[in-house]
């Protein structure tokens, strides 16, 4: 009898490697179970670049008799803030969509869609661009509006290698603008 080492089954070895590499299940602050995955830096960069910088306006400087760039123009400053906000929202959405893998199926739409429709009727959110019958749209809305809260973004951002400043910017942009309140006179929401 020889003492040959026993060869491990390649399928078993592959399964063990898969389990060893599997991300742990976490319970998000909303109670939803998920695995947190890193999101490609290239994807985040492409999304960030999809929002163009507004052009710097020029103004005529009488003393110099020429036009000069005016980065302090109030309208330009507002446009910069809006572009940064949109960039943050889009990046955050990608982090959530690609960085959060739901462990369980999305709950039936009847468990959460009526509440979102209620908020839509109040003018707080707009779901008109989504088809909640489409599985991808439903997953996106469930993840971004139900499953992932602001504290959970830290997990996803850190897994993707973002810096603390980038995480803070993403979290700030995820804080939606204040909900619009209906006009007491019965007009449109303010």
Secondary structure, DSSP 8 states (H G I E B T S, - for coil): ---------HHHHHHHHHHHHS--EEE-TTS-EEEE----HHHHHHHHHTS------EEEETTTTEEEE-TT-HHHHHHHHHHHHHHHHHHHHHHHHHHEEESS----GGGTHHHHHHHHHTTS---TT--TTSHHHHHHHHIIIII--HHHHHHHHHHTT--HHHHHHHHHHHS--------TTS-S--
